[in-house]
Amino acid sequence: MCLAVPGRVLDIEERDGTRMANVDFGGVVKEVCLEYLPDLKVGEYAIVHVGFALQRLDEESAKQTLELFASLGLLQEEFGDPWELAAEVGETLPAAGEEARK
């Protein structure tokens, strides 16, 4: 599953002409592109999907959503180690250039 997850902007920098940020998703920090929200500031929250900040979100809504996702196990599913998750369901993940086996 691929969710749009709220996260808090920790820092912002420009890299090769692109505005990028480190964003905290309830303890998991990922790099996110801010090009769709050029006025987003450090400390603000945004909904992020596939590495792009798509919409500003107020802090209370962001925290409620993160708590709900965490209680449902969706944050682990979204950000967890794919090899750890595969082992839990008995799958073997492929090495580079191979197909997955069950």
MDAnalysis code that builds the backbone (N, CA, C; Angstrom):
import MDAnalysis as mda
import numpy as np

u = mda.Universe.empty(306, n_residues=102, atom_resindex=np.repeat(np.arange(102), 3), trajectory=True)
u.add_TopologyAttr("name", ["N", "CA", "C"] * 102)
u.add_TopologyAttr("resid", np.arange(1, 103))
u.add_TopologyAttr("resname", ["MET", "CYS", "LEU", "ALA", "VAL", "PRO", "GLY", "ARG", "VAL", "LEU", "ASP", "ILE", "GLU", "GLU", "ARG", "ASP", "GLY", "THR", "ARG", "MET", "ALA", "ASN", "VAL", "ASP", "PHE", "GLY", "GLY", "VAL", "VAL", "LYS", "GLU", "VAL", "CYS", "LEU", "GLU", "TYR", "LEU", "PRO", "ASP", "LEU", "LYS", "VAL", "GLY", "GLU", "TYR", "ALA", "ILE", "VAL", "HIS", "VAL", "GLY", "PHE", "ALA", "LEU", "GLN", "ARG", "LEU", "ASP", "GLU", "GLU", "SER", "ALA", "LYS", "GLN", "THR", "LEU", "GLU", "LEU", "PHE", "ALA", "SER", "LEU", "GLY", "LEU", "LEU", "GLN", "GLU", "GLU", "PHE", "GLY", "ASP", "PRO", "TRP", "GLU", "LEU", "ALA", "ALA", "GLU", "VAL", "GLY", "GLU", "THR", "LEU", "PRO", "ALA", "ALA", "GLY", "GLU", "GLU", "ALA", "ARG", "LYS"])
u.atoms.positions = np.array([
    [0.855, -1.171, 0.000],
    [0.000, 0.000, 0.000],
    [0.897, 1.229, 0.000],
    [0.458, 2.245, -0.631],
    [1.226, 3.486, -0.679],
    [0.318, 4.612, -0.183],
    [0.612, 5.117, 0.998],
    [-0.222, 6.124, 1.633],
    [0.299, 7.531, 1.400],
    [-0.566, 8.492, 1.546],
    [-0.157, 9.889, 1.688],
    [-0.100, 10.123, 3.194],
    [1.077, 10.443, 3.708],
    [1.321, 10.498, 5.145],
    [1.716, 11.912, 5.560],
    [1.152, 12.416, 6.658],
    [1.566, 13.744, 7.134],
    [2.924, 13.678, 7.806],
    [3.706, 14.723, 7.583],
    [5.019, 14.808, 8.209],
    [5.378, 16.246, 8.509],
    [6.314, 16.425, 9.448],
    [6.760, 17.751, 9.884],
    [8.116, 18.063, 9.260],
    [8.221, 19.218, 8.660],
    [9.458, 19.637, 8.003],
    [10.511, 19.972, 9.058],
    [11.662, 19.304, 8.979],
    [12.745, 19.525, 9.931],
    [13.750, 20.549, 9.420],
    [14.069, 20.476, 8.151],
    [15.001, 21.423, 7.545],
    [14.751, 21.461, 6.044],
    [15.198, 22.528, 5.422],
    [14.984, 22.729, 3.984],
    [16.310, 23.152, 3.365],
    [16.580, 22.623, 2.185],
    [17.757, 23.041, 1.434],
    [17.445, 22.974, -0.057],
    [18.218, 23.690, -0.826],
    [18.074, 23.609, -2.274],
    [19.187, 22.721, -2.796],
    [18.809, 21.734, -3.588],
    [19.774, 20.802, -4.136],
    [19.581, 20.722, -5.643],
    [20.569, 21.148, -6.386],
    [20.505, 21.140, -7.848],
    [19.265, 21.865, -8.356],
    [18.932, 22.986, -7.722],
    [17.796, 23.797, -8.149],
    [16.445, 23.291, -7.678],
    [16.429, 22.268, -6.817],
    [15.175, 21.694, -6.313],
    [15.110, 21.862, -4.808],
    [13.972, 22.364, -4.306],
    [13.766, 22.521, -2.861],
    [13.483, 21.161, -2.242],
    [14.351, 20.753, -1.303],
    [14.214, 19.462, -0.642],
    [14.174, 19.678, 0.868],
    [13.577, 18.715, 1.572],
    [13.485, 18.807, 3.029],
    [13.643, 17.437, 3.651],
    [14.120, 17.424, 4.888],
    [14.033, 16.233, 5.715],
    [12.724, 16.380, 6.480],
    [11.889, 15.350, 6.413],
    [10.556, 15.394, 7.008],
    [10.406, 14.230, 7.983],
    [9.871, 14.539, 9.165],
    [9.662, 13.553, 10.227],
    [8.239, 13.024, 10.162],
    [8.117, 11.705, 9.977],
    [6.821, 11.033, 9.934],
    [6.659, 10.212, 11.207],
    [6.479, 10.888, 12.325],
    [6.283, 10.175, 13.587],
    [7.482, 9.352, 14.002],
    [8.690, 9.860, 13.758],
    [9.905, 9.163, 14.154],
    [10.725, 8.635, 12.991],
    [10.147, 8.540, 11.836],
    [10.868, 8.124, 10.635],
    [11.130, 9.377, 9.807],
    [12.395, 9.631, 9.496],
    [12.756, 10.825, 8.736],
    [13.107, 10.420, 7.308],
    [12.473, 11.097, 6.360],
    [12.708, 10.828, 4.938],
    [12.961, 12.135, 4.214],
    [13.631, 12.031, 3.076],
    [13.871, 13.187, 2.216],
    [12.654, 13.387, 1.307],
    [12.202, 14.648, 1.190],
    [10.969, 14.961, 0.464],
    [11.193, 16.170, -0.439],
    [10.611, 16.129, -1.611],
    [10.656, 17.256, -2.543],
    [9.542, 18.243, -2.188],
    [9.887, 19.538, -2.126],
    [8.918, 20.579, -1.767],
    [8.491, 21.433, -2.956],
    [8.768, 21.017, -4.155],
    [8.488, 21.852, -5.324],
    [7.005, 22.186, -5.491],
    [6.109, 21.331, -5.041],
    [4.670, 21.622, -5.160],
    [4.186, 22.590, -4.082],
    [4.979, 22.778, -3.020],
    [4.636, 23.699, -1.931],
    [5.822, 24.629, -1.681],
    [6.080, 25.553, -2.586],
    [7.288, 26.377, -2.492],
    [7.364, 27.286, -1.273],
    [6.226, 27.555, -0.611],
    [6.258, 28.431, 0.559],
    [6.198, 27.667, 1.885],
    [6.290, 26.339, 1.849],
    [6.295, 25.538, 3.077],
    [7.549, 25.860, 3.881],
    [7.387, 25.975, 5.209],
    [8.479, 26.392, 6.087],
    [8.833, 25.293, 7.092],
    [10.032, 25.401, 7.652],
    [10.470, 24.489, 8.704],
    [9.465, 24.552, 9.855],
    [9.083, 23.385, 10.373],
    [8.134, 23.301, 11.475],
    [6.702, 23.074, 11.023],
    [6.413, 23.322, 9.752],
    [5.060, 23.103, 9.247],
    [4.886, 21.639, 8.841],
    [3.622, 21.255, 8.708],
    [3.268, 19.891, 8.331],
    [2.727, 19.873, 6.908],
    [2.977, 18.753, 6.236],
    [2.459, 18.566, 4.883],
    [2.089, 17.104, 4.697],
    [1.165, 16.867, 3.800],
    [0.838, 15.510, 3.386],
    [1.821, 15.150, 2.280],
    [2.482, 14.001, 2.431],
    [3.517, 13.579, 1.498],
    [3.113, 12.257, 0.859],
    [3.285, 12.191, -0.445],
    [3.003, 10.955, -1.194],
    [4.144, 10.718, -2.167],
    [4.678, 9.522, -2.158],
    [5.805, 9.094, -2.989],
    [6.922, 10.137, -3.059],
    [7.257, 10.724, -1.910],
    [8.383, 11.629, -1.828],
    [8.119, 13.072, -2.196],
    [6.857, 13.437, -2.412],
    [6.495, 14.814, -2.751],
    [5.507, 15.366, -1.738],
    [5.804, 16.550, -1.191],
    [4.860, 17.242, -0.315],
    [3.755, 17.808, -1.211],
    [2.506, 17.424, -0.923],
    [1.398, 17.786, -1.807],
    [0.473, 18.850, -1.250],
    [0.330, 18.886, 0.085],
    [-0.629, 19.811, 0.677],
    [-0.218, 20.136, 2.100],
    [-0.324, 21.409, 2.481],
    [-0.052, 21.843, 3.854],
    [-1.163, 21.289, 4.749],
    [-0.798, 20.982, 5.990],
    [-1.752, 20.414, 6.935],
    [-1.489, 21.038, 8.300],
    [-2.568, 21.309, 9.059],
    [-2.379, 21.874, 10.394],
    [-1.828, 20.794, 11.336],
    [-1.142, 21.238, 12.381],
    [-0.452, 20.337, 13.299],
    [-1.395, 19.328, 13.953],
    [-2.550, 19.774, 14.428],
    [-3.487, 18.875, 15.119],
    [-3.957, 17.748, 14.192],
    [-4.337, 18.094, 12.976],
    [-4.775, 17.070, 12.009],
    [-3.644, 16.102, 11.694],
    [-2.439, 16.632, 11.543],
    [-1.284, 15.787, 11.239],
    [-1.035, 14.791, 12.374],
    [-1.048, 15.278, 13.614],
    [-0.791, 14.401, 14.758],
    [-1.877, 13.341, 14.913],
    [-3.125, 13.720, 14.730],
    [-4.224, 12.752, 14.818],
    [-4.078, 11.667, 13.753],
    [-3.732, 12.073, 12.551],
    [-3.579, 11.113, 11.457],
    [-2.397, 10.181, 11.723],
    [-1.265, 10.728, 12.178],
    [-0.106, 9.890, 12.485],
    [-0.424, 8.888, 13.596],
    [-1.152, 9.327, 14.623],
    [-1.544, 8.414, 15.707],
    [-2.443, 7.303, 15.180],
    [-3.402, 7.655, 14.342],
    [-4.298, 6.656, 13.760],
    [-3.520, 5.665, 12.902],
    [-2.662, 6.164, 12.017],
    [-1.862, 5.283, 11.159],
    [-0.989, 4.359, 11.998],
    [-0.378, 4.904, 13.071],
    [0.483, 4.096, 13.937],
    [-0.327, 3.000, 14.632],
    [-1.511, 3.348, 15.133],
    [-2.332, 2.355, 15.837],
    [-2.803, 1.243, 14.905],
    [-2.945, 1.547, 13.632],
    [-3.362, 0.545, 12.643],
    [-2.182, -0.214, 12.044],
    [-0.960, 0.163, 12.427],
    [0.229, -0.486, 11.889],
    [0.609, -0.014, 10.498],
    [-0.035, 1.051, 10.039],
    [0.215, 1.511, 8.670],
    [1.560, 2.209, 8.511],
    [2.075, 2.838, 9.575],
    [3.383, 3.481, 9.461],
    [4.476, 2.437, 9.296],
    [4.380, 1.353, 10.046],
    [5.358, 0.267, 9.892],
    [5.262, -0.330, 8.497],
    [4.040, -0.507, 8.021],
    [3.847, -1.053, 6.677],
    [4.421, -0.115, 5.620],
    [4.217, 1.176, 5.803],
    [4.671, 2.161, 4.827],
    [6.179, 2.388, 4.888],
    [6.761, 2.441, 6.105],
    [8.156, 2.821, 6.249],
    [9.057, 1.707, 6.754],
    [8.482, 0.566, 7.104],
    [9.289, -0.507, 7.676],
    [10.288, -1.087, 6.688],
    [11.184, -1.883, 7.218],
    [12.199, -2.549, 6.424],
    [11.516, -3.588, 5.526],
    [11.615, -3.473, 4.190],
    [10.911, -4.397, 3.298],
    [11.370, -5.839, 3.465],
    [12.646, -6.069, 3.818],
    [13.109, -7.435, 3.997],
    [12.540, -8.027, 5.279],
    [12.418, -7.211, 6.322],
    [11.810, -7.654, 7.578],
    [10.344, -8.003, 7.356],
    [9.626, -7.134, 6.635],
    [8.213, -7.393, 6.359],
    [8.027, -8.635, 5.500],
    [8.887, -8.838, 4.522],
    [8.795, -10.020, 3.663],
    [9.007, -11.292, 4.480],
    [9.959, -11.251, 5.412],
    [10.223, -12.419, 6.252],
    [9.004, -12.762, 7.095],
    [8.280, -11.732, 7.551],
    [7.090, -11.955, 8.371],
    [6.006, -12.701, 7.597],
    [5.915, -12.495, 6.291],
    [4.875, -13.163, 5.498],
    [5.433, -14.333, 4.704],
    [6.704, -14.674, 4.936],
    [7.292, -15.843, 4.303],
    [7.702, -15.661, 2.863],
    [7.961, -14.435, 2.460],
    [8.391, -14.152, 1.092],
    [9.888, -13.999, 1.048],
    [10.466, -14.293, -0.099],
    [11.880, -14.021, -0.331],
    [11.957, -12.879, -1.310],
    [12.610, -11.785, -0.904],
    [12.753, -10.651, -1.800],
    [13.899, -10.899, -2.764],
    [13.770, -10.394, -3.978],
    [14.786, -10.664, -4.988],
    [16.058, -9.859, -4.769],
    [17.153, -10.438, -5.214],
    [18.381, -9.664, -5.334],
    [18.235, -8.852, -6.607],
    [19.126, -7.927, -6.838],
    [19.045, -7.090, -8.030],
    [18.930, -7.951, -9.282],
    [17.934, -7.679, -10.110],
    [17.753, -8.375, -11.370],
    [17.005, -9.698, -11.295],
    [16.572, -10.110, -10.096],
    [15.828, -11.354, -9.932],
    [14.353, -11.062, -9.696],
    [13.499, -12.106, -9.837],
    [12.073, -11.971, -9.525],
    [11.814, -12.488, -8.120],
    [10.771, -11.963, -7.469],
    [10.407, -12.410, -6.117],
    [9.882, -13.834, -6.133],
    [10.152, -14.591, -5.049],
    [9.652, -15.949, -4.899],
    [8.824, -16.040, -3.619],
    [7.809, -16.890, -3.633],
    [7.020, -17.155, -2.421],
    [7.282, -18.542, -1.917],
])
